[in-house]
């Protein structure tokens, strides 16, 4: 703090601009750290600030004093002449503040500026949307997209920015990121993109972007960035080209969720529910295990289809101990407790046309033609 922490100095704009991690007030027992400055350290400064004081301020007894462990000469012994020591560990990128000769130490991260990308002429963003990886990472979904579709999906994964205006929007946004220190591991939030920034042919920086609003650059975490909307980009379901694939993957997830019920019955009861009331049996089971009716009902509707309670039908010829590749569930028009054979199958819920089929072992296939449908095992 300047000038003992007096309100006369310490303009709120100065405090806001400095945005200190730690503030030290060289105050006396009756001089400095006045109420307005004390409050502004909390209210005017964007980040959290830890305040240290040389003395407890007896003029504001009980108020406008920092926490006891951050005061070198506390309330009941104001005259020991204790000091506050600050030591920088440049290797670790941290500094330590210690109160008195033997007082407690606290370690803080040295603030670092966000990456300076202002010289970049080309930025490559590789999106990590789940739909891009579902066919690779979940073996039971390997046949959800055919070879041409997988290739097309892969072509939608990268975004290359070369337009100076769009680069500037991204660079300005990153320049306002706040440093959060060096942390081990990875965040638990979803990975959004890998970003590589070039000047000409030279790679200048690369970082990973996580939801929400976090980037990590060589172990250093920065938050407060506003992608991808702020970057003027839409990698997710708002991208029209990606929409049918996301709907198909979501439909496969729903069908898989329904398969989970049948899998449980294989293990626990060695029996499947009667085909005339299989939807009711799933709802009952879900309600009994604490789910809401809304949650229970949500798993029956194909996200690509219109209205309707349930867009899946059960093949009554598939028993709990049938072979792994017998059709268990398949897409149909809207209804409830529907059951039967391939005559009920529909390709109309999806565009491009096709429908999800779940085999008895949980494999999900996307079937497009009559021929493919007949090749499946129905008994
Ligand atoms: Zn569907």
Boltz pocket constraint, residues with backbone or C-beta under 6 A from the ligand:
constraints:
  - pocket:
      binder: B
      contacts: [[A, 247], [A, 251], [A, 252], [A, 302], [A, 303], [A, 304], [A, 305], [A, 331], [A, 349], [A, 350], [A, 354], [A, 355], [A, 356]]
      max_distance: 6.0
